[in-house]
Amino acid sequence: MASKAARNDPVPIIVKKVTIVEAGHHGGAWKVAYADFVTAMMAFFLLLWLLGSTTEDQRKGLADYFTPTLVKTKEQSAGAYGLLGGSSLTDVDSYPHAAGQTGTKTLTVPRDATGGPREGAAMIKRIQQRIESKIAEEERLRRLMRQVRMVDTTKGIRIDLVDDADFSMFALGTTALTGDARDLLQVISTSIGPEPSKITVRGHTDALRWRDPQRVNNWSLSAGRAEATRQMLMQHGIAIERFRRIEGVADTEPLISADPTDPRNRRISLTLAD
């Protein structure tokens, strides 16, 4: 009986765990790399398409759009650390062309200070008054003063002594002052003498060419005429220390640009500036 009961015992169940490894790949990491590659290629071909289908101005606009220079510069500049969060607007900034603020110093302007457009207009008025008193009784000098023009520029007061068809400051093609020019410069020197401003003398010519420009040309002629004018002003009382420089610019700054050969392009300019 015992042996028969033993034969009726349940058969043991054996569970075998099998791990199946597929050949040919190492998981899904390659899919991420492949997706990155495809994305990069798409961006590359998109860039090529943009370069081929846009104008130069459009490409510059795209480049500016993707260049965060202005925002980053502002974020790192003076007074840009949040609301009440740091530097003052008067601190030295970090812009490419830094203004270099260094503080909040005040500026005091004296009541009797001079300068600017009002001072220029006042100087012209003073010079005109001296000229008028000088030529009041001489018709010839009044006629010569028609050749004089006074302009208030950003660099100072400019007095132009201009040639025309009936008047020349110099003998043709030379640095020799004419008699009328000598008288005119005497009036001018008397009128500007009391002013403390420094003087720049600039010679101008017309665009007529020389037969032998290697020997003499409009550059040397304009510089020589400026020097002759300076010497004449000195003879009539203008101190040598008043002269800042002399310049010869040939025909590069015509008064009548539409006609470079116009005689009015021949002139002497005196600039009075501090």
C-alpha positions in Angstrom: 0.0 0.0 0.0 2.8 2.4 0.8 4.4 1.9 -2.6 1.2 2.5 -4.4 0.6 5.8 -2.5 4.1 6.9 -3.5 3.3 6.3 -7.2 0.3 8.7 -7.0 2.4 11.7 -5.8 2.1 14.9 -8.1 4.8 15.3 -10.7 7.0 18.3 -9.9 6.6 21.3 -12.2 9.9 22.9 -13.5 9.7 26.5 -14.7 12.5 27.6 -17.0 13.1 31.4 -17.5 14.4 32.1 -21.0 15.7 35.6 -21.9 15.5 36.2 -25.7 18.1 38.7 -27.1 17.4 39.9 -30.6 20.4 40.2 -32.8 21.3 43.3 -34.9 20.8 46.2 -32.5 21.7 47.4 -29.0 18.5 48.9 -27.7 16.7 52.1 -28.8 19.5 54.7 -28.3 20.3 54.7 -32.0 16.8 56.1 -32.7 17.6 59.3 -30.7 20.9 59.8 -32.5 19.2 59.2 -35.9 16.5 61.7 -35.1 19.1 64.3 -34.1 20.9 63.7 -37.4 17.7 64.0 -39.5 16.8 67.2 -37.6 20.3 68.7 -38.3 20.1 67.8 -42.0 16.7 69.4 -42.2 18.0 72.6 -40.6 21.0 72.5 -43.0 18.9 72.2 -46.1 16.5 74.8 -44.8 19.5 77.1 -44.4 20.6 76.4 -48.0 17.1 77.2 -49.2 17.0 80.5 -47.4 20.4 81.5 -48.8 19.3 80.7 -52.3 15.8 82.3 -52.2 16.3 85.5 -50.3 17.9 88.9 -51.1 20.9 90.4 -49.4 18.8 92.7 -47.3 16.6 89.9 -46.2 19.6 87.8 -45.2 20.9 90.7 -43.1 17.5 91.0 -41.4 17.6 87.3 -40.5 21.1 87.6 -39.2 20.2 90.5 -37.0 17.1 88.7 -35.7 19.2 85.8 -34.5 22.0 87.9 -33.0 21.2 88.7 -29.4 23.7 91.5 -29.1 21.4 94.4 -28.1 19.4 92.5 -25.5 22.5 91.0 -23.8 24.3 94.4 -23.9 21.3 96.1 -22.2 21.0 93.3 -19.6 24.6 93.7 -18.6 24.7 97.5 -18.7 24.2 100.3 -16.2 21.0 100.3 -14.3 19.9 97.0 -15.7 19.8 94.6 -12.8 16.0 94.6 -12.2 13.7 97.0 -10.4 15.8 99.0 -7.8 18.3 96.1 -8.1 21.7 97.6 -8.7 23.7 100.1 -10.6 22.7 103.6 -11.3 22.1 105.0 -14.8 25.0 107.3 -14.3 27.5 104.3 -13.8 29.9 103.6 -16.6 28.1 101.5 -19.1 29.2 98.5 -21.2 28.0 99.6 -24.6 30.4 99.1 -27.5 30.7 102.9 -27.8 30.7 103.7 -24.1 29.7 107.2 -23.1 31.8 106.8 -20.0 29.6 108.3 -17.4 31.4 108.9 -14.2 29.0 110.6 -11.9 26.4 113.2 -11.5 28.5 116.4 -11.4 26.6 119.6 -12.0 27.5 122.2 -14.6 27.4 125.8 -13.8 27.2 128.3 -16.6 28.3 131.9 -15.8 25.8 134.6 -16.5 28.3 136.5 -18.8 29.4 133.4 -20.7 29.5 133.6 -24.5 29.5 131.1 -27.3 27.3 129.2 -29.7 25.1 130.7 -32.5 24.4 133.9 -30.7 28.1 134.7 -30.3 28.7 134.0 -34.0 25.9 136.4 -35.0 27.2 139.0 -32.6 30.7 138.7 -34.1 29.4 139.1 -37.6 27.5 142.2 -36.5 30.6 143.7 -35.0 32.7 143.1 -38.0 30.0 144.5 -40.3 29.8 147.7 -38.2 33.6 148.2 -38.4 33.6 147.6 -42.2 30.7 150.1 -42.7 32.5 152.8 -40.7 35.7 152.2 -42.8 34.1 152.4 -46.2 31.4 154.9 -45.5 33.0 157.7 -47.6 34.7 155.7 -50.3 32.5 154.4 -53.2 35.3 152.3 -54.5 35.7 150.3 -51.3 31.9 149.9 -51.1 32.0 148.4 -54.5 34.8 146.0 -53.5 32.8 144.9 -50.4 30.4 143.2 -52.8 33.0 140.5 -53.1 32.8 139.7 -49.3 30.5 137.2 -47.8 30.3 136.3 -44.1 28.8 133.0 -42.9 28.3 131.7 -39.4 29.4 128.1 -39.5 29.8 125.3 -36.9 33.6 125.9 -37.0 33.4 129.7 -36.6 32.8 132.8 -38.7 33.9 132.4 -42.3 34.7 135.4 -44.5 34.9 134.6 -48.2 36.6 136.9 -50.6 35.2 135.8 -53.9 36.3 136.5 -57.5 33.9 137.1 -60.3 34.0 138.1 -64.0 35.0 141.7 -63.0 37.2 141.2 -60.0 40.2 139.0 -59.2 42.1 138.8 -56.0 45.2 137.7 -57.8 46.8 138.1 -61.2 45.9 135.3 -63.5 47.8 132.1 -62.6 50.0 133.8 -59.9 50.1 134.5 -56.2 50.5 138.2 -56.8 47.7 140.2 -55.1 45.9 142.9 -57.3 45.6 146.5 -56.1 41.9 146.0 -55.3 42.7 142.9 -53.3 45.3 144.8 -51.2 42.8 147.5 -50.4 40.1 144.9 -49.6 42.4 143.0 -47.3 43.3 146.3 -45.5 39.6 146.8 -44.7 39.2 143.2 -43.6 42.2 143.2 -41.3 41.1 146.4 -39.6 37.6 144.9 -39.1 38.8 141.5 -37.6 41.8 142.9 -35.7 39.9 143.5 -32.4 38.6 140.0 -32.4 40.6 137.5 -30.3 39.7 134.5 -32.5 42.4 132.4 -34.3 42.4 132.6 -38.1 42.6 129.9 -40.7 43.4 131.1 -44.3 42.2 128.7 -47.0 42.8 129.2 -50.7 40.5 127.9 -53.5 40.9 127.8 -57.3 38.6 127.0 -60.2 39.0 123.8 -62.1 40.9 125.1 -65.1 43.8 122.9 -65.9 47.5 123.8 -66.4 49.5 123.1 -69.5 52.3 121.6 -67.3 50.7 120.4 -64.0 54.1 118.8 -63.0 55.6 122.3 -62.7 52.7 124.2 -61.2 49.1 123.2 -60.4 46.0 124.3 -58.5 47.3 122.7 -55.3 50.4 124.8 -55.1 48.6 127.9 -56.5 45.9 127.7 -53.8 48.4 127.2 -51.0 50.6 130.1 -52.3 47.6 132.4 -52.5 46.6 131.6 -48.9 50.2 132.4 -47.8 50.2 135.7 -49.7 46.9 136.6 -48.0 48.3 135.8 -44.6 51.4 138.0 -45.2 49.2 140.9 -46.3 47.0 140.6 -43.2 50.1 140.7 -41.1 51.3 143.9 -42.8 48.0 145.5 -41.8 48.4 144.6 -38.1 47.2 141.0 -37.6 49.7 139.4 -35.2 51.4 136.2 -36.3 50.1 134.4 -33.2 46.6 134.8 -34.5 47.1 132.4 -37.4 46.2 128.8 -36.8 47.1 127.4 -40.2 47.0 128.1 -43.9 45.4 125.6 -46.4 45.3 125.1 -50.1 42.5 122.9 -51.3 42.7 123.6 -55.1 39.4 123.1 -56.8 38.1 120.4 -54.4 35.5 122.6 -52.7 33.8 124.6 -55.5 31.4 127.4 -54.6 29.5 126.8 -57.8 29.5 123.0 -58.1 27.5 123.0 -61.2 30.3 124.8 -63.1 33.8 124.0 -61.6 35.4 126.5 -64.0 33.2 129.4 -62.8 35.4 132.3 -61.6 33.5 132.6 -58.4 35.1 129.3 -57.3 38.4 131.3 -57.0 38.3 132.7 -53.5 40.1 133.2 -50.2 38.3 132.0 -47.0 39.2 133.4 -43.6 37.7 131.4 -40.7 37.7 133.0 -37.2 37.3 130.5 -34.4 38.4 130.1 -30.8 
